[in-house]
Amino acid sequence: MKNMRKLVALLALAVLLVPTAQAAPNNDHTIHVALQPVGGSGVTGRVNLVQLSQGGTHINLVAFGLEPGSNHLSLYYDNHQCDLEPYSEDDIIGGTYTANRNGVGTTQGKVDDDLDEINSVSVRDAGTFTLLACANVHP
């Protein structure tokens, strides 16, 4: 139990240390962007995207304000608003994840598209597919 609290505190600290600008490129290969709540969901967080030298992008997402125990998934998109497009399983980042008892959910994974092709990243309810938060990667 203590270890879980320490992990949540470390995750929160890590998010706070990330620049607070909407999209803050550190270089040509890394972007940090804020998740914005959609439809009054109250869900916020951070998305870090890193262009991989061998192609593709590594995406790491931390979401806050989720209902504890709820299941979610995150997709990446060609559009800037997290609008649903025809998508495949490859567009899901790391699979389904569950919010912890503090309402924090995380996912990460490598995707095939390069960083310059990813325009937004979402947090969606896994059961209803309702959009809860969106990050515009290249505003």
N, CA, C and O atoms as a GROMACS GRO file, in nm:
protein
  556
    1MET      N    1   0.082  -0.119   0.000
    1MET     CA    2   0.000   0.000   0.000
    1MET      C    3   0.087   0.125   0.000
    1MET      O    4   0.060   0.220  -0.075
    2LYS      N    5   0.192   0.126   0.084
    2LYS     CA    6   0.282   0.242   0.088
    2LYS      C    7   0.352   0.259  -0.046
    2LYS      O    8   0.372   0.372  -0.091
    3ASN      N    9   0.389   0.146  -0.109
    3ASN     CA   10   0.457   0.155  -0.238
    3ASN      C   11   0.368   0.218  -0.344
    3ASN      O   12   0.415   0.293  -0.428
    4MET      N   13   0.238   0.186  -0.340
    4MET     CA   14   0.144   0.242  -0.437
    4MET      C   15   0.134   0.393  -0.417
    4MET      O   16   0.132   0.468  -0.515
    5ARG      N   17   0.126   0.438  -0.293
    5ARG     CA   18   0.119   0.582  -0.266
    5ARG      C   19   0.245   0.652  -0.314
    5ARG      O   20   0.238   0.762  -0.368
    6LYS      N   21   0.360   0.588  -0.294
    6LYS     CA   22   0.486   0.646  -0.340
    6LYS      C   23   0.487   0.657  -0.492
    6LYS      O   24   0.532   0.757  -0.548
    7LEU      N   25   0.437   0.552  -0.558
    7LEU     CA   26   0.433   0.552  -0.705
    7LEU      C   27   0.343   0.665  -0.757
    7LEU      O   28   0.380   0.736  -0.850
    8VAL      N   29   0.225   0.681  -0.696
    8VAL     CA   30   0.134   0.788  -0.738
    8VAL      C   31   0.199   0.924  -0.715
    8VAL      O   32   0.190   1.012  -0.800
    9ALA      N   33   0.266   0.941  -0.600
    9ALA     CA   34   0.332   1.068  -0.572
    9ALA      C   35   0.444   1.095  -0.672
    9ALA      O   36   0.460   1.208  -0.717
   10LEU      N   37   0.520   0.992  -0.708
   10LEU     CA   38   0.628   1.009  -0.805
   10LEU      C   39   0.572   1.044  -0.943
   10LEU      O   40   0.628   1.129  -1.013
   11LEU      N   41   0.463   0.978  -0.982
   11LEU     CA   42   0.401   1.010  -1.112
   11LEU      C   43   0.351   1.154  -1.114
   11LEU      O   44   0.369   1.225  -1.213
   12ALA      N   45   0.288   1.196  -1.005
   12ALA     CA   46   0.239   1.334  -0.999
   12ALA      C   47   0.355   1.433  -1.006
   12ALA      O   48   0.346   1.535  -1.074
   13LEU      N   49   0.463   1.403  -0.936
   13LEU     CA   50   0.580   1.490  -0.939
   13LEU      C   51   0.640   1.496  -1.079
   13LEU      O   52   0.678   1.603  -1.127
   14ALA      N   53   0.647   1.381  -1.146
   14ALA     CA   54   0.702   1.377  -1.281
   14ALA      C   55   0.619   1.463  -1.376
   14ALA      O   56   0.675   1.534  -1.460
   15VAL      N   57   0.487   1.458  -1.362
   15VAL     CA   58   0.401   1.539  -1.448
   15VAL      C   59   0.420   1.686  -1.419
   15VAL      O   60   0.421   1.768  -1.512
   16LEU      N   61   0.437   1.722  -1.292
   16LEU     CA   62   0.456   1.863  -1.258
   16LEU      C   63   0.588   1.918  -1.309
   16LEU      O   64   0.600   2.038  -1.334
   17LEU      N   65   0.687   1.832  -1.325
   17LEU     CA   66   0.817   1.877  -1.371
   17LEU      C   67   0.822   1.899  -1.522
   17LEU      O   68   0.914   1.963  -1.573
   18VAL      N   69   0.723   1.847  -1.593
   18VAL     CA   70   0.715   1.864  -1.737
   18VAL      C   71   0.668   2.006  -1.766
   18VAL      O   72   0.581   2.056  -1.695
   19PRO      N   73   0.722   2.073  -1.867
   19PRO     CA   74   0.678   2.210  -1.899
   19PRO      C   75   0.527   2.218  -1.914
   19PRO      O   76   0.464   2.124  -1.962
   20THR      N   77   0.468   2.330  -1.873
   20THR     CA   78   0.322   2.343  -1.874
   20THR      C   79   0.267   2.402  -2.003
   20THR      O   80   0.146   2.418  -2.014
   21ALA      N   81   0.348   2.433  -2.098
   21ALA     CA   82   0.299   2.486  -2.225
   21ALA      C   83   0.213   2.380  -2.294
   21ALA      O   84   0.231   2.261  -2.270
   22GLN      N   85   0.121   2.424  -2.379
   22GLN     CA   86   0.034   2.331  -2.449
   22GLN      C   87   0.116   2.227  -2.525
   22GLN      O   88   0.092   2.107  -2.510
   23ALA      N   89   0.210   2.269  -2.604
   23ALA     CA   90   0.298   2.176  -2.674
   23ALA      C   91   0.438   2.233  -2.664
   23ALA      O   92   0.465   2.342  -2.714
   24ALA      N   93   0.526   2.160  -2.600
   24ALA     CA   94   0.660   2.211  -2.576
   24ALA      C   95   0.763   2.116  -2.635
   24ALA      O   96   0.802   2.020  -2.568
   25PRO      N   97   0.808   2.140  -2.758
   25PRO     CA   98   0.910   2.052  -2.815
   25PRO      C   99   1.044   2.077  -2.748
   25PRO      O  100   1.090   2.192  -2.739
   26ASN      N  101   1.108   1.970  -2.702
   26ASN     CA  102   1.241   1.981  -2.644
   26ASN      C  103   1.346   1.983  -2.755
   26ASN      O  104   1.450   2.047  -2.741
   27ASN      N  105   1.318   1.914  -2.862
   27ASN     CA  106   1.404   1.909  -2.979
   27ASN      C  107   1.317   1.857  -3.093
   27ASN      O  108   1.195   1.852  -3.080
   28ASP      N  109   1.378   1.819  -3.202
   28ASP     CA  110   1.300   1.770  -3.315
   28ASP      C  111   1.243   1.631  -3.292
   28ASP      O  112   1.166   1.582  -3.374
   29HIS      N  113   1.280   1.567  -3.180
   29HIS     CA  114   1.243   1.428  -3.159
   29HIS      C  115   1.152   1.404  -3.041
   29HIS      O  116   1.108   1.291  -3.020
   30THR      N  117   1.120   1.506  -2.962
   30THR     CA  118   1.039   1.490  -2.841
   30THR      C  119   0.938   1.602  -2.829
   30THR      O  120   0.970   1.719  -2.851
   31ILE      N  121   0.815   1.566  -2.793
   31ILE     CA  122   0.710   1.665  -2.766
   31ILE      C  123   0.640   1.626  -2.636
   31ILE      O  124   0.608   1.509  -2.615
   32HIS      N  125   0.617   1.726  -2.549
   32HIS     CA  126   0.537   1.710  -2.428
   32HIS      C  127   0.413   1.795  -2.447
   32HIS      O  128   0.424   1.913  -2.480
   33VAL      N  129   0.296   1.738  -2.426
   33VAL     CA  130   0.172   1.812  -2.449
   33VAL      C  131   0.070   1.777  -2.341
   33VAL      O  132   0.066   1.665  -2.291
   34ALA      N  133  -0.013   1.876  -2.305
   34ALA     CA  134  -0.114   1.858  -2.201
   34ALA      C  135  -0.241   1.796  -2.259
   34ALA      O  136  -0.282   1.827  -2.370
   35LEU      N  137  -0.302   1.707  -2.181
   35LEU     CA  138  -0.434   1.655  -2.211
   35LEU      C  139  -0.536   1.756  -2.160
   35LEU      O  140  -0.528   1.799  -2.045
   36GLN      N  141  -0.630   1.793  -2.244
   36GLN     CA  142  -0.735   1.888  -2.208
   36GLN      C  143  -0.867   1.813  -2.189
   36GLN      O  144  -0.900   1.726  -2.269
   37PRO      N  145  -0.942   1.846  -2.083
   37PRO     CA  146  -1.071   1.778  -2.061
   37PRO      C  147  -1.169   1.807  -2.174
   37PRO      O  148  -1.167   1.915  -2.233
   38VAL      N  149  -1.254   1.711  -2.203
   38VAL     CA  150  -1.356   1.724  -2.307
   38VAL      C  151  -1.493   1.700  -2.243
   38VAL      O  152  -1.510   1.608  -2.164
   39GLY      N  153  -1.589   1.784  -2.277
   39GLY     CA  154  -1.726   1.766  -2.230
   39GLY      C  155  -1.742   1.770  -2.080
   39GLY      O  156  -1.829   1.702  -2.025
   40GLY      N  157  -1.661   1.850  -2.013
   40GLY     CA  158  -1.672   1.863  -1.868
   40GLY      C  159  -1.626   1.740  -1.790
   40GLY      O  160  -1.666   1.722  -1.675
   41SER      N  161  -1.544   1.657  -1.851
   41SER     CA  162  -1.501   1.532  -1.787
   41SER      C  163  -1.409   1.554  -1.667
   41SER      O  164  -1.407   1.473  -1.574
   42GLY      N  165  -1.334   1.665  -1.668
   42GLY     CA  166  -1.238   1.689  -1.561
   42GLY      C  167  -1.110   1.609  -1.575
   42GLY      O  168  -1.022   1.617  -1.489
   43VAL      N  169  -1.097   1.532  -1.682
   43VAL     CA  170  -0.977   1.450  -1.704
   43VAL      C  171  -0.867   1.537  -1.765
   43VAL      O  172  -0.888   1.604  -1.866
   44THR      N  173  -0.750   1.535  -1.702
   44THR     CA  174  -0.634   1.609  -1.749
   44THR      C  175  -0.515   1.514  -1.750
   44THR      O  176  -0.530   1.395  -1.720
   45GLY      N  177  -0.398   1.566  -1.785
   45GLY     CA  178  -0.278   1.483  -1.782
   45GLY      C  179  -0.174   1.532  -1.879
   45GLY      O  180  -0.178   1.645  -1.926
   46ARG      N  181  -0.079   1.444  -1.907
   46ARG     CA  182   0.033   1.475  -1.995
   46ARG      C  183   0.056   1.360  -2.093
   46ARG      O  184   0.032   1.243  -2.061
   47VAL      N  185   0.103   1.397  -2.211
   47VAL     CA  186   0.144   1.299  -2.311
   47VAL      C  187   0.285   1.337  -2.355
   47VAL      O  188   0.312   1.452  -2.389
   48ASN      N  189   0.373   1.240  -2.353
   48ASN     CA  190   0.510   1.259  -2.402
   48ASN      C  191   0.528   1.170  -2.524
   48ASN      O  192   0.500   1.050  -2.520
   49LEU      N  193   0.574   1.230  -2.633
   49LEU     CA  194   0.594   1.158  -2.758
   49LEU      C  195   0.741   1.171  -2.798
   49LEU      O  196   0.796   1.280  -2.797
   50VAL      N  197   0.803   1.059  -2.834
   50VAL     CA  198   0.944   1.058  -2.873
   50VAL      C  199   0.958   0.987  -3.006
   50VAL      O  200   0.920   0.870  -3.020
   51GLN      N  201   1.013   1.057  -3.106
   51GLN     CA  202   1.044   0.997  -3.235
   51GLN      C  203   1.156   0.896  -3.216
   51GLN      O  204   1.259   0.928  -3.157
   52LEU      N  205   1.137   0.774  -3.265
   52LEU     CA  206   1.239   0.670  -3.254
   52LEU      C  207   1.328   0.670  -3.377
   52LEU      O  208   1.281   0.690  -3.488
   53SER      N  209   1.456   0.649  -3.356
   53SER     CA  210   1.553   0.655  -3.467
   53SER      C  211   1.525   0.550  -3.574
   53SER      O  212   1.553   0.574  -3.692
   54GLN      N  213   1.472   0.434  -3.537
   54GLN     CA  214   1.444   0.329  -3.633
   54GLN      C  215   1.306   0.343  -3.697
   54GLN      O  216   1.264   0.256  -3.774
   55GLY      N  217   1.235   0.453  -3.664
   55GLY     CA  218   1.101   0.477  -3.718
   55GLY      C  219   0.995   0.450  -3.612
   55GLY      O  220   1.015   0.368  -3.522
   56GLY      N  221   0.885   0.519  -3.623
   56GLY     CA  222   0.779   0.507  -3.525
   56GLY      C  223   0.798   0.605  -3.410
   56GLY      O  224   0.895   0.681  -3.407
   57THR      N  225   0.704   0.603  -3.317
   57THR     CA  226   0.704   0.696  -3.205
   57THR      C  227   0.672   0.620  -3.077
   57THR      O  228   0.587   0.532  -3.076
   58HIS      N  229   0.740   0.656  -2.969
   58HIS     CA  230   0.705   0.603  -2.838
   58HIS      C  231   0.617   0.706  -2.770
   58HIS      O  232   0.654   0.823  -2.760
   59ILE      N  233   0.499   0.663  -2.721
   59ILE     CA  234   0.405   0.752  -2.655
   59ILE      C  235   0.386   0.706  -2.511
   59ILE      O  236   0.362   0.588  -2.485
   60ASN      N  237   0.395   0.802  -2.418
   60ASN     CA  238   0.373   0.776  -2.276
   60ASN      C  239   0.265   0.874  -2.230
   60ASN      O  240   0.277   0.994  -2.254
   61LEU      N  241   0.160   0.823  -2.165
   61LEU     CA  242   0.046   0.905  -2.125
   61LEU      C  243   0.014   0.883  -1.978
   61LEU      O  244   0.013   0.770  -1.930
   62VAL      N  245  -0.010   0.992  -1.905
   62VAL     CA  246  -0.056   0.988  -1.766
   62VAL      C  247  -0.182   1.074  -1.761
   62VAL      O  248  -0.178   1.192  -1.796
   63ALA      N  249  -0.294   1.015  -1.715
   63ALA     CA  250  -0.421   1.086  -1.706
   63ALA      C  251  -0.466   1.094  -1.560
   63ALA      O  252  -0.452   0.997  -1.485
   64PHE      N  253  -0.520   1.210  -1.521
   64PHE     CA  254  -0.570   1.235  -1.387
   64PHE      C  255  -0.719   1.266  -1.394
   64PHE      O  256  -0.768   1.312  -1.498
   65GLY      N  257  -0.790   1.242  -1.286
   65GLY     CA  258  -0.932   1.275  -1.279
   65GLY      C  259  -1.023   1.168  -1.334
   65GLY      O  260  -1.140   1.194  -1.360
   66LEU      N  261  -0.971   1.047  -1.352
   66LEU     CA  262  -1.053   0.936  -1.398
   66LEU      C  263  -1.130   0.877  -1.281
   66LEU      O  264  -1.090   0.893  -1.165
   67GLU      N  265  -1.240   0.810  -1.309
   67GLU     CA  266  -1.314   0.742  -1.204
   67GLU      C  267  -1.232   0.620  -1.159
   67GLU      O  268  -1.195   0.537  -1.242
   68PRO      N  269  -1.203   0.609  -1.029
   68PRO     CA  270  -1.124   0.496  -0.981
   68PRO      C  271  -1.185   0.362  -1.026
   68PRO      O  272  -1.305   0.339  -1.015
   69GLY      N  273  -1.098   0.274  -1.076
   69GLY     CA  274  -1.140   0.142  -1.122
   69GLY      C  275  -1.197   0.138  -1.262
   69GLY      O  276  -1.228   0.030  -1.313
   70SER      N  277  -1.212   0.253  -1.327
   70SER     CA  278  -1.268   0.257  -1.462
   70SER      C  279  -1.163   0.219  -1.566
   70SER      O  280  -1.044   0.241  -1.546
   71ASN      N  281  -1.210   0.162  -1.676
   71ASN     CA  282  -1.121   0.118  -1.784
   71ASN      C  283  -1.119   0.218  -1.898
   71ASN      O  284  -1.222   0.277  -1.933
   72HIS      N  285  -0.999   0.237  -1.955
   72HIS     CA  286  -0.981   0.338  -2.058
   72HIS      C  287  -0.890   0.286  -2.168
   72HIS      O  288  -0.821   0.185  -2.152
   73LEU      N  289  -0.892   0.357  -2.279
   73LEU     CA  290  -0.794   0.333  -2.384
   73LEU      C  291  -0.760   0.466  -2.447
   73LEU      O  292  -0.837   0.561  -2.440
   74SER      N  293  -0.644   0.470  -2.508
   74SER     CA  294  -0.595   0.591  -2.573
   74SER      C  295  -0.560   0.559  -2.717
   74SER      O  296  -0.499   0.456  -2.746
   75LEU      N  297  -0.599   0.649  -2.805
   75LEU     CA  298  -0.571   0.637  -2.948
   75LEU      C  299  -0.490   0.758  -2.992
   75LEU      O  300  -0.492   0.863  -2.927
   76TYR      N  301  -0.421   0.743  -3.104
   76TYR     CA  302  -0.358   0.859  -3.168
   76TYR      C  303  -0.424   0.878  -3.304
   76TYR      O  304  -0.474   0.783  -3.364
   77TYR      N  305  -0.423   1.004  -3.353
   77TYR     CA  306  -0.502   1.042  -3.469
   77TYR      C  307  -0.423   1.128  -3.567
   77TYR      O  308  -0.322   1.189  -3.532
   78ASP      N  309  -0.473   1.132  -3.692
   78ASP     CA  310  -0.421   1.224  -3.794
   78ASP      C  311  -0.478   1.364  -3.774
   78ASP      O  312  -0.413   1.462  -3.810
   79ASN      N  313  -0.599   1.374  -3.716
   79ASN     CA  314  -0.663   1.505  -3.698
   79ASN      C  315  -0.620   1.566  -3.564
   79ASN      O  316  -0.558   1.498  -3.482
   80HIS      N  317  -0.654   1.692  -3.542
   80HIS     CA  318  -0.611   1.765  -3.423
   80HIS      C  319  -0.713   1.765  -3.309
   80HIS      O  320  -0.685   1.820  -3.203
   81GLN      N  321  -0.832   1.703  -3.328
   81GLN     CA  322  -0.940   1.710  -3.230
   81GLN      C  323  -0.975   1.576  -3.167
   81GLN      O  324  -1.074   1.567  -3.094
   82CYS      N  325  -0.898   1.472  -3.194
   82CYS     CA  326  -0.929   1.337  -3.144
   82CYS      C  327  -1.062   1.286  -3.199
   82CYS      O  328  -1.130   1.207  -3.134
   83ASP      N  329  -1.098   1.332  -3.321
   83ASP     CA  330  -1.219   1.282  -3.387
   83ASP      C  331  -1.193   1.140  -3.433
   83ASP      O  332  -1.087   1.110  -3.487
   84LEU      N  333  -1.292   1.052  -3.412
   84LEU     CA  334  -1.278   0.914  -3.455
   84LEU      C  335  -1.263   0.908  -3.605
   84LEU      O  336  -1.334   0.975  -3.680
   85GLU      N  337  -1.169   0.826  -3.647
   85GLU     CA  338  -1.142   0.801  -3.787
   85GLU      C  339  -1.147   0.650  -3.804
   85GLU      O  340  -1.149   0.578  -3.705
   86PRO      N  341  -1.151   0.602  -3.926
   86PRO     CA  342  -1.130   0.459  -3.939
   86PRO      C  343  -0.995   0.425  -3.876
   86PRO      O  344  -0.894   0.485  -3.912
   87TYR      N  345  -0.992   0.331  -3.785
   87TYR     CA  346  -0.868   0.301  -3.715
   87TYR      C  347  -0.851   0.151  -3.702
   87TYR      O  348  -0.944   0.073  -3.725
   88SER      N  349  -0.731   0.112  -3.667
   88SER     CA  350  -0.701  -0.029  -3.646
   88SER      C  351  -0.649  -0.047  -3.504
   88SER      O  352  -0.626   0.050  -3.432
   89GLU      N  353  -0.631  -0.169  -3.463
   89GLU     CA  354  -0.576  -0.200  -3.331
   89GLU      C  355  -0.440  -0.132  -3.312
   89GLU      O  356  -0.403  -0.101  -3.199
   90ASP      N  357  -0.367  -0.108  -3.420
   90ASP     CA  358  -0.236  -0.044  -3.412
   90ASP      C  359  -0.243   0.101  -3.364
   90ASP      O  360  -0.143   0.156  -3.318
   91ASP      N  361  -0.361   0.163  -3.375
   91ASP     CA  362  -0.378   0.302  -3.332
   91ASP      C  363  -0.402   0.315  -3.182
   91ASP      O  364  -0.402   0.426  -3.128
   92ILE      N  365  -0.422   0.202  -3.113
   92ILE     CA  366  -0.441   0.202  -2.968
   92ILE      C  367  -0.304   0.201  -2.903
   92ILE      O  368  -0.217   0.122  -2.940
   93ILE      N  369  -0.285   0.288  -2.806
   93ILE     CA  370  -0.156   0.301  -2.738
   93ILE      C  371  -0.152   0.208  -2.617
   93ILE      O  372  -0.216   0.237  -2.516
   94GLY      N  373  -0.080   0.099  -2.626
   94GLY     CA  374  -0.056   0.011  -2.512
   94GLY      C  375  -0.172  -0.071  -2.461
   94GLY      O  376  -0.155  -0.140  -2.360
   95GLY      N  377  -0.287  -0.070  -2.523
   95GLY     CA  378  -0.399  -0.150  -2.477
   95GLY      C  379  -0.483  -0.079  -2.372
   95GLY      O  380  -0.462   0.038  -2.341
   96THR      N  381  -0.580  -0.152  -2.318
   96THR     CA  382  -0.671  -0.096  -2.217
   96THR      C  383  -0.598  -0.083  -2.084
   96THR      O  384  -0.516  -0.167  -2.049
   97TYR      N  385  -0.629   0.024  -2.010
   97TYR     CA  386  -0.569   0.046  -1.877
   97TYR      C  387  -0.678   0.085  -1.779
   97TYR      O  388  -0.784   0.136  -1.817
   98THR      N  389  -0.652   0.060  -1.652
   98THR     CA  390  -0.749   0.084  -1.545
   98THR      C  391  -0.699   0.195  -1.454
   98THR      O  392  -0.582   0.197  -1.416
   99ALA      N  393  -0.789   0.289  -1.420
   99ALA     CA  394  -0.754   0.397  -1.328
   99ALA      C  395  -0.735   0.339  -1.188
   99ALA      O  396  -0.812   0.254  -1.144
  100ASN      N  397  -0.631   0.384  -1.119
  100ASN     CA  398  -0.608   0.337  -0.983
  100ASN      C  399  -0.707   0.402  -0.888
  100ASN      O  400  -0.794   0.479  -0.931
  101ARG      N  401  -0.696   0.375  -0.759
  101ARG     CA  402  -0.794   0.426  -0.663
  101ARG      C  403  -0.787   0.578  -0.646
  101ARG      O  404  -0.877   0.638  -0.587
  102ASN      N  405  -0.680   0.639  -0.698
  102ASN     CA  406  -0.667   0.785  -0.696
  102ASN      C  407  -0.713   0.850  -0.826
  102ASN      O  408  -0.700   0.972  -0.842
  103GLY      N  409  -0.765   0.770  -0.919
  103GLY     CA  410  -0.813   0.824  -1.045
  103GLY      C  411  -0.704   0.852  -1.146
  103GLY      O  412  -0.724   0.932  -1.237
  104VAL      N  413  -0.588   0.787  -1.130
  104VAL     CA  414  -0.476   0.805  -1.222
  104VAL      C  415  -0.465   0.682  -1.312
  104VAL      O  416  -0.470   0.568  -1.264
  105GLY      N  417  -0.451   0.705  -1.441
  105GLY     CA  418  -0.432   0.597  -1.537
  105GLY      C  419  -0.311   0.626  -1.624
  105GLY      O  420  -0.284   0.741  -1.658
  106THR      N  421  -0.239   0.520  -1.660
  106THR     CA  422  -0.121   0.537  -1.744
  106THR      C  423  -0.120   0.431  -1.854
  106THR      O  424  -0.171   0.320  -1.837
  107THR      N  425  -0.062   0.469  -1.964
  107THR     CA  426  -0.037   0.374  -2.072
  107THR      C  427   0.085   0.422  -2.149
  107THR      O  428   0.121   0.540  -2.144
  108GLN      N  429   0.146   0.332  -2.219
  108GLN     CA  430   0.260   0.367  -2.303
  108GLN      C  431   0.280   0.258  -2.407
  108GLN      O  432   0.241   0.143  -2.388
  109GLY      N  433   0.343   0.298  -2.516
  109GLY     CA  434   0.372   0.200  -2.619
  109GLY      C  435   0.435   0.263  -2.741
  109GLY      O  436   0.435   0.385  -2.758
  110LYS      N  437   0.488   0.178  -2.827
  110LYS     CA  438   0.546   0.219  -2.953
  110LYS      C  439   0.439   0.208  -3.060
  110LYS      O  440   0.368   0.108  -3.068
  111VAL      N  441   0.427   0.312  -3.142
  111VAL     CA  442   0.334   0.310  -3.254
  111VAL      C  443   0.412   0.322  -3.384
  111VAL      O  444   0.525   0.372  -3.384
  112ASP      N  445   0.353   0.278  -3.493
  112ASP     CA  446   0.424   0.274  -3.621
  112ASP      C  447   0.443   0.410  -3.686
  112ASP      O  448   0.541   0.430  -3.758
  113ASP      N  449   0.352   0.505  -3.662
  113ASP     CA  450   0.361   0.636  -3.727
  113ASP      C  451   0.473   0.720  -3.667
  113ASP      O  452   0.502   0.711  -3.548
  114ASP      N  453   0.535   0.802  -3.752
  114ASP     CA  454   0.638   0.894  -3.704
  114ASP      C  455   0.572   1.012  -3.634
  114ASP      O  456   0.454   1.039  -3.653
  115LEU      N  457   0.650   1.082  -3.552
  115LEU     CA  458   0.601   1.191  -3.470
  115LEU      C  459   0.531   1.299  -3.552
  115LEU      O  460   0.429   1.353  -3.508
  116ASP      N  461   0.583   1.332  -3.670
  116ASP     CA  462   0.523   1.438  -3.750
  116ASP      C  463   0.389   1.398  -3.811
  116ASP      O  464   0.320   1.482  -3.869
  117GLU      N  465   0.350   1.270  -3.800
  117GLU     CA  466   0.222   1.222  -3.853
  117GLU      C  467   0.114   1.212  -3.746
  117GLU      O  468  -0.002   1.188  -3.778
  118ILE      N  469   0.152   1.230  -3.619
  118ILE     CA  470   0.057   1.218  -3.508
  118ILE      C  471   0.012   1.358  -3.468
  118ILE      O  472   0.094   1.441  -3.427
  119ASN      N  473  -0.117   1.386  -3.480
  119ASN     CA  474  -0.167   1.521  -3.452
  119ASN      C  475  -0.247   1.532  -3.323
  119ASN      O  476  -0.264   1.643  -3.272
  120SER      N  477  -0.296   1.422  -3.269
  120SER     CA  478  -0.365   1.428  -3.140
  120SER      C  479  -0.364   1.290  -3.074
  120SER      O  480  -0.345   1.188  -3.140
  121VAL      N  481  -0.386   1.291  -2.942
  121VAL     CA  482  -0.388   1.170  -2.860
  121VAL      C  483  -0.505   1.184  -2.764
  121VAL      O  484  -0.528   1.291  -2.708
  122SER      N  485  -0.580   1.074  -2.744
  122SER     CA  486  -0.701   1.081  -2.661
  122SER      C  487  -0.695   0.990  -2.539
  122SER      O  488  -0.614   0.899  -2.529
  123VAL      N  489  -0.786   1.020  -2.446
  123VAL     CA  490  -0.826   0.928  -2.339
  123VAL      C  491  -0.974   0.904  -2.361
  123VAL      O  492  -1.052   0.998  -2.366
  124ARG      N  493  -1.013   0.777  -2.374
  124ARG     CA  494  -1.152   0.740  -2.398
  124ARG      C  495  -1.196   0.636  -2.296
  124ARG      O  496  -1.115   0.556  -2.249
  125ASP      N  497  -1.324   0.636  -2.263
  125ASP     CA  498  -1.383   0.532  -2.181
  125ASP      C  499  -1.382   0.403  -2.264
  125ASP      O  500  -1.430   0.403  -2.378
  126ALA      N  501  -1.327   0.295  -2.209
  126ALA     CA  502  -1.314   0.172  -2.286
  126ALA      C  503  -1.449   0.108  -2.318
  126ALA      O  504  -1.462   0.041  -2.420
  127GLY      N  505  -1.549   0.126  -2.232
  127GLY     CA  506  -1.679   0.065  -2.253
  127GLY      C  507  -1.766   0.138  -2.352
  127GLY      O  508  -1.832   0.076  -2.435
  128THR      N  509  -1.768   0.271  -2.343
  128THR     CA  510  -1.858   0.351  -2.427
  128THR      C  511  -1.786   0.423  -2.540
  128THR      O  512  -1.851   0.474  -2.632
  129PHE      N  513  -1.654   0.429  -2.535
  129PHE     CA  514  -1.571   0.500  -2.632
  129PHE      C  515  -1.587   0.651  -2.622
  129PHE      O  516  -1.544   0.724  -2.711
  130THR      N  517  -1.648   0.699  -2.514
  130THR     CA  518  -1.666   0.842  -2.493
  130THR      C  519  -1.530   0.911  -2.479
  130THR      O  520  -1.444   0.865  -2.404
  131LEU      N  521  -1.513   1.021  -2.550
  131LEU     CA  522  -1.390   1.099  -2.542
  131LEU      C  523  -1.389   1.178  -2.413
  131LEU      O  524  -1.481   1.256  -2.388
  132LEU      N  525  -1.286   1.159  -2.330
  132LEU     CA  526  -1.274   1.227  -2.200
  132LEU      C  527  -1.168   1.337  -2.202
  132LEU      O  528  -1.184   1.438  -2.132
  133ALA      N  529  -1.062   1.320  -2.280
  133ALA     CA  530  -0.956   1.419  -2.287
  133ALA      C  531  -0.883   1.406  -2.420
  133ALA      O  532  -0.877   1.298  -2.479
  134CYS      N  533  -0.828   1.518  -2.465
  134CYS     CA  534  -0.758   1.521  -2.594
  134CYS      C  535  -0.634   1.610  -2.583
  134CYS      O  536  -0.639   1.716  -2.520
  135ALA      N  537  -0.525   1.567  -2.643
  135ALA     CA  538  -0.403   1.646  -2.652
  135ALA      C  539  -0.376   1.676  -2.799
  135ALA      O  540  -0.363   1.585  -2.881
  136ASN      N  541  -0.368   1.805  -2.832
  136ASN     CA  542  -0.336   1.848  -2.968
  136ASN      C  543  -0.183   1.853  -2.977
  136ASN      O  544  -0.121   1.941  -2.917
  137VAL      N  545  -0.123   1.763  -3.050
  137VAL     CA  546   0.022   1.746  -3.053
  137VAL      C  547   0.092   1.857  -3.130
  137VAL      O  548   0.198   1.903  -3.088
  138HIS      N  549   0.036   1.900  -3.240
  138HIS     CA  550   0.097   2.003  -3.326
  138HIS      C  551  -0.003   2.117  -3.346
  138HIS      O  552  -0.062   2.128  -3.453
  139PRO      N  553  -0.022   2.203  -3.245
  139PRO     CA  554  -0.122   2.311  -3.258
  139PRO      C  555  -0.084   2.411  -3.366
  139PRO      O  556  -0.157   2.507  -3.390
   0.00000   0.00000   0.00000
